Amino acid sequence: MAQSINVVIAEHTYPLQVNSPEHEELIRKAAADVNQRVKFYLEKYPTKGTKEVLALVALNLGITNLGLKNQISAIANEEETLLKELEGYLDNIDKNSR
């Protein structure tokens, strides 16, 4: 059951639909994170407008997102390698126990 909420980002209100309390919490936390980053960049670059600052926030979040994807990929590759090693060890144990 969808529920309507309003989220404020950089002093603009956006009406959104959420599907659960967990989804709403996630959206509100994300909006708070964006607003915190907007505030940081506005203080760091006081001559920049909101549009430029939002572009910097988007870039920063994109970089973070790609970094996390790379970490997940590396962990998945390591997991696959370890699983193959474990299967090899188990095969050797099985062969030696016969």
One Martini backbone bead per residue (centre of mass of N, CA, C, O) as a GRO file, in nm:
protein
   98
    1MET     BB    1   0.091   0.040   0.028
    2ALA     BB    2   0.079   0.353  -0.063
    3GLN     BB    3   0.254   0.652   0.044
    4SER     BB    4   0.254   0.987   0.114
    5ILE     BB    5   0.535   1.213   0.085
    6ASN     BB    6   0.760   1.464   0.207
    7VAL     BB    7   1.062   1.602   0.062
    8VAL     BB    8   1.353   1.785   0.155
    9ILE     BB    9   1.564   1.947  -0.097
   10ALA     BB   10   1.715   2.227  -0.106
   11GLU     BB   11   1.430   2.375  -0.036
   12HIS     BB   12   1.268   2.140  -0.175
   13THR     BB   13   0.961   1.990  -0.246
   14TYR     BB   14   0.886   1.629  -0.254
   15PRO     BB   15   0.664   1.414  -0.380
   16LEU     BB   16   0.612   1.080  -0.251
   17GLN     BB   17   0.624   0.725  -0.278
   18VAL     BB   18   0.558   0.463  -0.044
   19ASN     BB   19   0.558   0.107   0.066
   20SER     BB   20   0.711   0.158   0.347
   21PRO     BB   21   0.867   0.232   0.636
   22GLU     BB   22   1.149   0.155   0.526
   23HIS     BB   23   1.138   0.331   0.272
   24GLU     BB   24   1.100   0.598   0.417
   25GLU     BB   25   1.358   0.590   0.585
   26LEU     BB   26   1.551   0.579   0.346
   27ILE     BB   27   1.467   0.846   0.216
   28ARG     BB   28   1.520   1.031   0.462
   29LYS     BB   29   1.821   0.963   0.488
   30ALA     BB   30   1.902   1.050   0.205
   31ALA     BB   31   1.807   1.343   0.229
   32ALA     BB   32   1.989   1.413   0.469
   33ASP     BB   33   2.253   1.358   0.322
   34VAL     BB   34   2.216   1.560   0.096
   35ASN     BB   35   2.181   1.810   0.278
   36GLN     BB   36   2.457   1.789   0.412
   37ARG     BB   37   2.619   1.819   0.146
   38VAL     BB   38   2.505   2.087   0.058
   39LYS     BB   39   2.602   2.246   0.300
   40PHE     BB   40   2.901   2.192   0.263
   41TYR     BB   41   2.926   2.318  -0.028
   42LEU     BB   42   2.813   2.598   0.042
   43GLU     BB   43   3.045   2.660   0.243
   44LYS     BB   44   3.289   2.601   0.049
   45TYR     BB   45   3.098   2.739  -0.203
   46PRO     BB   46   2.944   3.040  -0.182
   47THR     BB   47   2.923   3.112  -0.509
   48LYS     BB   48   2.743   2.881  -0.545
   49GLY     BB   49   2.481   2.723  -0.657
   50THR     BB   50   2.250   2.483  -0.615
   51LYS     BB   51   2.294   2.338  -0.885
   52GLU     BB   52   2.602   2.298  -0.851
   53VAL     BB   53   2.591   2.153  -0.581
   54LEU     BB   54   2.417   1.913  -0.675
   55ALA     BB   55   2.630   1.812  -0.873
   56LEU     BB   56   2.843   1.749  -0.658
   57VAL     BB   57   2.672   1.550  -0.500
   58ALA     BB   58   2.623   1.351  -0.729
   59LEU     BB   59   2.919   1.289  -0.778
   60ASN     BB   60   2.987   1.189  -0.495
   61LEU     BB   61   2.775   0.959  -0.492
   62GLY     BB   62   2.880   0.815  -0.745
   63ILE     BB   63   3.159   0.749  -0.637
   64THR     BB   64   3.064   0.587  -0.396
   65ASN     BB   65   2.901   0.377  -0.553
   66LEU     BB   66   3.137   0.267  -0.728
   67GLY     BB   67   3.314   0.182  -0.491
   68LEU     BB   68   3.112  -0.025  -0.375
   69LYS     BB   69   3.093  -0.201  -0.629
   70ASN     BB   70   3.391  -0.278  -0.631
   71GLN     BB   71   3.392  -0.415  -0.354
   72ILE     BB   72   3.178  -0.628  -0.417
   73SER     BB   73   3.329  -0.758  -0.651
   74ALA     BB   74   3.582  -0.839  -0.492
   75ILE     BB   75   3.433  -1.016  -0.287
   76ALA     BB   76   3.307  -1.210  -0.492
   77ASN     BB   77   3.576  -1.310  -0.606
   78GLU     BB   78   3.689  -1.415  -0.337
   79GLU     BB   79   3.463  -1.613  -0.282
   80GLU     BB   80   3.508  -1.786  -0.534
   81THR     BB   81   3.797  -1.868  -0.471
   82LEU     BB   82   3.740  -1.998  -0.192
   83LEU     BB   83   3.537  -2.206  -0.294
   84LYS     BB   84   3.732  -2.356  -0.481
   85GLU     BB   85   3.933  -2.433  -0.264
   86LEU     BB   86   3.736  -2.590  -0.087
   87GLU     BB   87   3.657  -2.798  -0.300
   88GLY     BB   88   3.942  -2.907  -0.334
   89TYR     BB   89   3.980  -3.005  -0.044
   90LEU     BB   90   3.733  -3.193  -0.041
   91ASP     BB   91   3.825  -3.373  -0.274
   92ASN     BB   92   4.088  -3.469  -0.134
   93ILE     BB   93   3.955  -3.597   0.108
   94ASP     BB   94   3.780  -3.794  -0.050
   95LYS     BB   95   4.016  -3.940  -0.196
   96ASN     BB   96   4.179  -4.016   0.076
   97SER     BB   97   3.924  -4.190   0.207
   98ARG     BB   98   3.925  -4.446  -0.001
   0.00000   0.00000   0.00000
